[in-house]
Amino acid sequence: MTSLTDLTAWKKLTSHHDSIKSKHLRELFESDNQRGQKFSLEACGIFLDYSKNRITSETVELLLALARESKLPERIEAMMTGEKINITEDRAVLHTALRAPADAEVLVDGENVIPEIHAVLDKMSAFCDSITSGKWTGHTGKPIRNVVNVGIGGSDLGPVMAYEALRHYSNRNLTFRFVSNVDGTDFAEATQDLKAEETLFIIASKTFTTQETMTNAHTARTWLLDQLGADQSAVAKHFVALSTNADEVSQFGIDTDNMFGFWDWVGGRYSMDSAIGLSTMLAIGPDGFREMLAGFREMDEHYRTAPLDKNLPVLLGLLTVWYTDFFGSQTTAVLPYDQYLKRFPAYLQQLTMESNGKSITLNGDHVDYDTSPIYWGEPGTNGQHSFYQLIHQGTHLIPCDFIAFAKSLNPLGDHHDKLTANVFAQGEALAMGKTKQQVLDEGTPEELAPHRVFEGNRPSNTLLIEKLTPAVLGKLVALYEHSVFTQGVVWNVNPFDQWGVELGKVLAKKIVPELQASTDLAHDSSTNQLIERYRSLK
Ligand code: G6Q
């Protein structure tokens, strides 16, 4: 089987990298005063300036050739038309269908899935209206004021991130909480000031068997029934389920009328725009949710139809391949200059690393190149006063994605100009640096000068968008989803399974009873010792 490293474009990129790796961004900007314009692109209302990357026109051409040799356009079509590209689970991958219009047609096993998607959306909308209008009441007849989403991984990170991101547009009469960790503290703190009679629990679990979520769901049921002094019948007014597993939902005691379904072709980390987004819809209303879906859709269409060289997710994805495989970069920082996006890096960590954190190709071979970098980040400007030191002067090359908005949702004095000045300044400082001569010219003593030199030549992308709206959030998430797919296609891995999380889960199930009774232990000496010490201390 041909490996990625055998492809013509890969070989050319290897020698091209040799010839440009020592070129400084200062030089590249000096030699072309239109460089900023040349390496910029606007689509779907997102302006991407990628000129502060260590690339030339030739680099871009070769990366695009690599995408074509990897059959990216064909793979995009295969994904969007419902081919079972998740080969290790024999599933289609159709998060893009979740945001398709009602008159679209996407077939899975010969059946058009669009009508059922819209039926669920309509059911979610009607439910949200009944909650916000006060028509839906709890067991004691009071309207719902608190919404607690119980889920983990893909059933938590999207909902939390979207709630935080769109808080400006949210219904402030409702309080939202998110419980994910099996650590009882998470549940206890999320509910300690809530009245059960005004609280709705959304149990978000595709499988409805996940240990953490089911433990929290059972605790929630006990908490509610104890506080209300009620019997099981109260559950119907305070619990709804988001799941693909109707049997488990009814076994838990939730009426399947209060279940919002989705399908096995929606991966957990790609599910925030499915029924898993019920908390988002409750927060921003059905119209806001549909606006968000329209944003996702616009980016889907762009990804599917724009030429590769004018395609935002394609370029972003290929730049990640460029740094990971040719410069040996191990991480990518995502730095949103918007407080509302504070959970966006955490959301992206799952999307990117659970998708492409793989080392076996679609053909079953071990890769002989690197795959997903480690994604991380914090909102600006906070990160500047913490880890940016390492990005500027450390020994690692860390490509950065800066995300900035022209308009603030909370315009206070000159806060926003200061915020934006910081993001532009960081990109400039990382790229251009500061030479020893400049440092000396400022009057710095010779012996201190090396400490104050900024090498520069540190790459970044800047995404500049007018304003954060539900539609823009949809576009941003879809941009990264498709960037991840682009990377996965080039690396020839399956971005849609996550077998790597299984082993730990299985072992944890085995260890729980061992912590609860003094049974014989047959682990390694380290694990045995930890279990024994825990038993004696607990
Ligand atoms: C995401 C993963 C994983 C999943 C959680 C929760 O892509 O599959 O993070 O979302 O394990 O699973 P359930 O929704 O089934 O509880």
Boltz pocket constraint, residues with backbone or C-beta under 6 A from the ligand:
constraints:
  - pocket:
      binder: B
      contacts: [[A, 152], [A, 153], [A, 154], [A, 155], [A, 204], [A, 205], [A, 206], [A, 207], [A, 208], [A, 209], [A, 210], [A, 213], [A, 267], [A, 268], [A, 269], [A, 270], [A, 354], [A, 498]]
      max_distance: 6.0
